[in-house]
């Protein structure tokens, strides 16, 4: 027969009760740290994969939707083009005024989107450096860049360290 005795049982129970009370107070701070880590890694992936041109997409990545039990990281208003960049797109036509149809592809099938407003003419510089205006352009499509996915996946090591430091802080013991 094997017998076990826990020495300091009362102290251990007291430590767990104190930790249980500390968890709700510390959670928002640590969730925000996790969100900031993911945001940073998505921005790094955007800069690496898309060779950032205007910075609008990079600047729009942010932490939002903070609750007592969760946090979200995403892109802000005016970045409806994230899905075709993330998952890829088939060749499609882009019209002045913001209407684009049939730009699906990649893992998610066909989809389209409409951005209200916009100009009555498209304006761009062509490959020869000439200024052009058009009612529509034929977009050749693009491969999936997967910057959100790769940025989130790159965060797991840092998130593990953050979680361990959270447990260390709550329980007051080295792990």
N, C-alpha and C positions, 0 to 999 in steps of 0.2 A: 504494500500500500504506500502511495506517495502522498505526503502532506505538504501544503504550502502555507506560508504565513506572510502577509503583507505588513511590513513595518512602516509606520507613518501613514496608515490608511486615511485617518482624519485629515491630515495635511493635503493628501492627494485629492480627496473629495472637495476640500475647500478651494484648491487650485483650479479644479475643473469648473466649479460653480462661479468663481471669479472670471474665468475665461469665457464661460457662457454669457455672462453679463457684458463682457467687453466686446464680443463679436459684433453686435448690431452697431456699436459706436464706431468701430474701426472699418467696417465693411465699405461704406461709400468712398473713403479715401483710397482703399486698395482696389476697388472696382475702377475708379478713375485712373489709377496707375496702369491697370491692365488695358483700359481703353486708349490711353496715351501711347502705350507701347505698340498696340495694333495700328493706330493712326500713323505713327512714325514709320513703321515698317511698310505700310501701304504707300506712303509718300516716297520712300526710298525705291520701292518697286516701280512706281510711276516714273520717277526720274531715270531709272535704269532701262526700263522697257520701252517707254514712249519718247524718250529724249526730250522731255518737257519743252514745249514751245512757248505758250503764253503763261503757263502757271495757273490758269483758272481751275483745272481739274485738281492739281496738287493742292492749291489753296482751299478747295471746297471739302477735302477730306477732313472729317471732324468727329468728335465724340458727342453723341446726343442720346436722348431717351434714357437718361439716368434714373433708375428707380432704386428702391432699397435692396433689390435682389438681382439687378442686372444692368447692363449698359449696352449701347449700340454704337457702332462706328460705321459711318457711311459718307456719301457725298452729298453736297448741299444742292440748293435750288439752282436750276439752269444747267444741270449736267445730265440731261436725259440721254446723252450719247454714251454713258458709261457701260450699259449693257452690251451694245454692239462692240465696244472696245474689249470688254472682258471676255465675251463669248465668241467673238468673230462675227462677220457679216458676209452675206452673199452680195454679188454685184447688184446695185440698186440705183435709182434715180433720186437726186436731192433737188427739190423744188424751192424757188424763192417763196417766202412767206412762212417757212418753217415746216411744211408738210413733206414727210418722207414715207415711202411705203415699201414693204417687202424687204426688210434688211436683216432677216433672221439668219441663222446659221449656227454652226458649232454645236454645243451640247443642248441647246434649248429649242431647236426647231425654228420655224419662221415666225417673225413678229414684225411689227411696224410701230412707229410712234409719230405723234404729232405734237409739235411745239407751237402753240398759238403765237401770233404776232410775227415778227421778223420783217425783213425788208422786202420790197417788191422786186428787187434784183439781187442776185448773188454777186459778190465782188471778191476776186482773188487774183493772185499773181501766178501765171502759168510757168511751166518748166523752163521757158526761154527768158523769164523775167519780165514778160509783158503784163500790163494790167488788163484784166478781163472783167466783163459784166455779162451775166446770162440769166435767163429765166429758170434754167435747170442745168444740172451737170450729171453725168453718168459716173457714179462712184464705182471703182473696180472691186469693192469689198475689201475685207482685211482678215488677217489671221487672228485667232484669239490671243490677247496679250496676257490675260490671267494675272493682272497686277494686284487685284484685291485678294484673290486666293493665295498667291505666292507671298504677299505681304503678311497675311494672317498666319500662314504656315511658318513663316520666318519668326513669328512672335512667340512660338510655343516654348522655346528654351528660356526666354526672358520671363514669360508668364509663370513657368514652373518655379523659377527663382523667386518671383514676387509672391507666389503662393506659399512657398516655404518660409519666407521672411514674415508673412502674415501669420502663419501658424506659430512661428517662433515668438512673435510679438504677443499674440493672444495667450499662449500657454507659458511664456516666459522661460522656455527651456531651449537649449541648443539642439538642432536637428541634424 
